[in-house]
Amino acid sequence: MTREPSARSGGETFGFPPEPAIRRLAAAGARARAKPALAATRRVPATRSNAFPTGWLPAALAAALATLTAAAAAHAAAPKATPCLGQKMCITVNGPWVAVPARGEATFLLECPKRQGTVGGVDVLASSTDVRVTWDAGVPSAPIRGGGNTTGPYLLFHAVSATGKPGLMQPWIGCLPNPPTNPRSTTSARVVAITKPGKPVDLWQTSVPLRAGRQTASRACGGKGERLLSGWQATAFKVDSAPSTALAAHVHAAVVVGDVRVAASIATSAGIPAGDEPEVQVGAVCAK
């Protein structure tokens, strides 16, 4: 005969007798004793930072995490270029990372957008303090934004290594709109001289991306009636962070200055990651 559920059975049906109280108490006690052990397996060691507890990681993964943390800290501590510091209506222009040879000089031309405006500020980043950098203003005796004088729409940078080790430098300029002409006379401030120098030389450049193998590139004067005087070439990498200084050894470029063009013969060996975007700048120094 089927028995009806008891009102004291706690909801049991199908005619089964209610579970004895002693059995329910024993089960509850077992569950209570199991909870602390379960909680212990889920506990995370306390830490003052948000770092993952490396004690639980394999040794190789912990080492990789430590390396990434150190690299991030070094990147955060790296100086920032500020060529527009204190300037209004200033546009920041950064160049690529230019290879500085162990011997000799690296030369690189950095231009304002569309070669318009004037350079109102300059800054440089380098791979080490061994790299020493100077630059040429486009106008003789014209300091940047000094005394009402201005530079042109570009700067020519020169870099050498003071210790005979290869390095890198990244030029930066701050470009401003052309200021209004100041017609005031400066005769009283001039020193009497036999003659004045002529117009400043004009600088032109072409940058070509590199690939493994042999390439050629050239640059002529861009102004009408200009005569080619000399030229230069520079190896550079168009990346935000400085690449390895050893990459420049994969590029060999030779420049020949002709009557109307500067020609570069470039040989690039394999081994430069495509993400480092290697290039060679070929430049021409011209005058009328």
Buried (B, 14 or more C-beta within 10 A) or exposed (E): EEEEBEEEBEEEEEEEEBEEEEEEEEEEEEEEEEEEEEEEEEEEEEEEEEEEEBEEEEEEEBEEBEEEEEEEEEEEEEEEBEBBEEBEEBBBBBBBBBBBBBEEEBBBBBBBEEEEBBBBBBBBBBBBEBBBBEBBBBBEEBEBBEEEBBBBBBBBBBBBBEEEBBBBBBBBBBBBEEEEEEEEEEEEEEEEEEEEEEEBBBBBBBBBEBEEEEBEBBBBBBEEEBEBEEBBBBBBBBBEEBBBBEBBBBBEBEBEBEEEBBBBBBBBEEEBEEEBBBBBBBBBBBBE
